[in-house]
Amino acid sequence: MATAGDLKLKDGVFEHGGANTPGWVSNLGLSLSGGVLSIVDAQGAALTDRNPGFVTVPSTTAGQMVTLKVTVGGSFNDDSNASSHLTNLEFGVVSTANWSTDLPFFINVVNRNNSDIDGADGSSAFFLSRSPNIATTPSSANDIGDTGAISANDTQYVIFIMDDVTVANYTSLPCQMVGAIRMQYLTATKDWTVQALGNNDGIGVTQLTKTFSTLWTMPDGQNGASSAKYLANNGGTAPVFSNNDYVYKIERDGTIEFWTNLSGDGGTDGAGAVNSQMAMPAVYISSFAIVGGDVLLSGPTTSFLGLLQPQASSSLTIITKATVSGTALQSDVETIQNAFFTNGTRLIRSHCRYKAY
């Protein structure tokens, strides 16, 4: 006996009656060739009406799910192609510094009118996002770009539709994350390059699990940090460390957890009675006044434990003193300054979790 989830043959083509599992996919994969990333079938061939894929997403009727047929998956050109679709779209990173390490991007489906994904303007479509927990597309068309034009806004919250559509028709629609890729940003071209597809990239729950278990490396000079540093000069001079370990994870709920081990005298001393500010992998949600974290710092004359606190409306965190060196705990709190990290021993070892999406 057939069930609602069975594949059925209609007019010589397999169709799906509906799988009530959000993110369920069938016969979908990725292809990267000549700087073009494409949604293809599971073996890398083109999707067609006789070789479709399927994906289950939230219905436009709240509380229900719908399975969409995919006959044209969509694609986009990156910096390796002569005609990139991503030029001048930073997705919120600093355009004057390379993001020279892999940055995860998530592949999503936007459901428009419960329509299939067939490449037509007005149909459902695939899109890229930095957010791992986006439930609906942005409410403003200024936060949506496509292969015809990049978005008017440029933040870590914009999305990029892998087709040429009327973006004003794709606001506030239900969507579903289905896969992930990695890209790097080059300031010389102000553009992104999709990294060679590996075992962690692709479509499906297993590939997403791999992405969320990956430790990503934070590049220097980004998100407010000065060139070749993880701290901002901030009107003085940020110190340089000889060992620069800064890794992070991104979780499904939009939480970022990071660890730093910046240690050793890298040759440039900190200077200036200015607050020490350390870059974060992504901007925190402004409604969260407290970023949970702790830090062990050491300079040439003293060492202490500290707390991490956000700086309002920026991606930087202020390092504040909570306890002073030695065995005696002090009740005073003092903001750490770049001048603390003068010639000799220096260390910033920290761990922090915060909400970014």
RACOR-V581920 format. One record per backbone hydrogen bond with DSSP energy under -0.5 kcal/mol. CO is the residue of the C=O (numbers start at 1). NH is the residue of the N-H. Records with the same first field share a line. If there is no record, write none. Layout:
CO: NH  NH
//
This chain:
3: 6
6: 17
8: 10  15
10: 13
13: 10
15: 8
18: 20
19: 21
21: 24
24: 56
26: 54
29: 40
31: 38
33: 36
35: 37  78
36: 33  38
37: 76
38: 31  40
39: 73
40: 29
41: 44
45: 41
48: 51
51: 48
53: 70
54: 26
55: 57  68
56: 23
57: 66
60: 62
61: 64
64: 59
66: 57  68
68: 55
69: 71  117
70: 53
74: 39
76: 37
77: 85
78: 81
86: 89
88: 90
90: 93
94: 97
98: 100
99: 185
103: 183
105: 181
106: 108  129
107: 178  179
108: 127
109: 111  176
110: 112  125
111: 113
112: 115
116: 118  124
117: 71  72
120: 123
125: 110
126: 162
127: 108
128: 160
129: 106
135: 175
137: 172
138: 172
140: 143
141: 144
142: 153
143: 159
145: 161
146: 149
149: 146
155: 158
158: 130
159: 145
160: 128
161: 147  163
162: 75
163: 147  165
165: 167
166: 169
167: 170
168: 171
173: 137
174: 111
176: 109
178: 204
179: 107
180: 202
181: 105
182: 195
183: 103
184: 193
185: 99  187
186: 189  190  191
190: 88
191: 186
192: 79
193: 184
198: 201
202: 180
204: 208
205: 209
206: 210
207: 211
208: 212
209: 213
211: 214
214: 216
216: 218  248
219: 222
222: 225
226: 221  229
229: 221
230: 279
231: 226
233: 236
237: 271
240: 266
243: 263
244: 246
245: 261
246: 218
247: 259
248: 216
249: 257
251: 254
254: 356  357
255: 251
256: 354
257: 249
258: 352
259: 247
260: 350
261: 245  263
262: 348
263: 242  243
264: 242  266
267: 269
268: 240
271: 237
272: 274  339
274: 338
276: 319
277: 232
278: 317
285: 288
287: 289
290: 292
292: 353
293: 308
294: 351
295: 297  306
296: 349
297: 304
298: 347
302: 299
304: 297
305: 322  323
306: 295
307: 320
309: 318
310: 312
311: 314
315: 280
316: 311
317: 278
318: 309  320
319: 336
320: 307
321: 334
334: 321
336: 276
337: 340
338: 341
340: 342
341: 270
346: 264
347: 298
348: 262  350
349: 296
350: 260
351: 294
352: 258
353: 292
354: 256  356
355: 285
//
